[in-house]
Amino acid sequence: MKDLNFKRIAHKLRETRLAKGLTQEYIANMADVNTSHISNIENNRVKISLSTLVQVCNALGVTVDYILSDEYLSPSLGLEQEILRELQDCSPQVKGQVLKIIQVLK
């Protein structure tokens, strides 16, 4: 079994945080850790623990599957789960629009 690529995980956490316009301080507060710990995780100076990963994902509003999707043999599974999770809160009209967009992009 291969080891997890913590550098890639750290990068995805950082990119997700930045894309959502969230600060390290906000994530640290939500995950009940120090801001420096979030910085160390994002800069791959420490390996994130499972419990902290779950807390950080909750703070980011994403699933652990999404963050770890590149670790799977089929990386698209995590992304598909994240798309489905996002669609749950959408109205039927928005879901229809998303379906049309996907069909156009194929």
PyMOL commands that set and color helices and strands:
alter all, ss='L'
color gray80, all
select helices_A, chain A and resi 6-19+24-31+35-42+50-60+64-71+76-88+92-105
alter helices_A, ss='H'
color red, helices_A
deselect
rebuild
show_as cartoon
